Amino acid sequence: MPGSVYGNMFKISTWGESHGKGLGVVIDGCPAGVELSENDIQQDLDRRKPGTGKYTTQRSEGDLVEILSGVFNGRTTGTPISLIIFNKDQRSKDYSEISKVFRPGHADFGFHTKYGFRDYRGGGRSSARETAARVAAGAVARKILMSLGIEVKAYTRSIGNIEIDYNNFDIDERFNNAFVMPDSNAALKAEKFLDEVMRKKDSAGGIVQCEISGVKPGIGEPVFDKLDSSLAKAILSIGAVKGIEFGLGFDATKVTGLVNNDGFFYDENKNIHKYSNNSGGILGGISDGGNIIFRAAFKPTPSIASPQKTISDTGENVEIEIKGRHDPIVVARAVVVVEAMASITLLDLIFASMSSKIDYIKNYYENL
């Protein structure tokens, strides 16, 4: 099955299934000398792991990561880094009743038609649990970006029709509520909304916004590997994402070019700035020095306990009620997944940009 490898120079390969013995990732292209410990990675995994509250699946996984290779005496060696996370609380019997039917909104039908076989235990490779491996790899990429002065921060912008108010915006507040919302008032409204959704045995979706600061202009390739198109591919590869927009996004269709264009100016020290950031920090597929801003739309969790009409793989029309332990909303746990994929993508393109000028290559070689 192709498609489990992502990146060019900073490359990751994820493996494992939701109900297998474990899952993990191999990172190729990480430079030597990066200070790295399991705790560096665990901090991000703890933000994604299940069983942390009433609004997440009650599957109890510690998601403890182990570094198998690529690190010696607390520093990366430049060789492939292999990370593993063992599954501890999988209950495959929860899925025995749906082994012959296709769950609405899931990848079951696609896998069956493509391969003639599927792992019905939680979805196998199509399970959201696969994102734990991405988060582990993203933590390594984030560590390198931070050493360059780059910060990647995402948060929940909306849940259902409950949206944050930027007059109440406090980025530190996102870790003080179950929904990773930087607005305490919006979080309270979201709580009431989700309580009602859960009472009806239903689920909800939402929007995650990601803001990346400290990126210098010049990152990204101008044609097929544009910074925004690369980020779009990375974010859309997250299972529940159904859309992405940058900067002003779709609202750019409602204004004129004079409004949408970001004018440039020099400050007193001849540093370049923009009057606005409708571009979302990217022009022509290349970073323009502004904060990179994008939003990802997550659909409602497809696993719900309400009756749903579907079909079996033996040609019958049936009705199912999905049992097991599932998130009523994935947005809060997906915030760190968005950060991870953005970090991996950005770092990969930074590495590519290091050879974009002959002066960069000469400077490196002359200083060997």
Secondary structure, DSSP 8 states (H G I E B T S, - for coil): ----EE-SSSEEEEEE-TTSSEEEEEEE---TT-B--HHHHHHHHHHH-SSSSTTS--------EEEEESEETTEE-SS-EEEEEE-----GGGGGGGTTB--TTSSHHHHHHHHS----STTGGGSGGGHHHHHHHHHHHHHHHHHTT-EEEEEEEEETTEE--GGG--GGGGGGSTT--S-HHHHHHHHHHHHHHHHTT----EEEEEEEE---TT-S-SSTT-HHHHHHHHHHTSTTEEEEEETTGGGGGGS-HHHHS--EEE-TT--EEES--TTTTEETTEE-SS-EEEEEEE---S--SS-EEEEBTTS-EEEE---S---S--HHHHHHHHHHHHHHHHHHHHHHHTTSSHHHHHHHHHT-
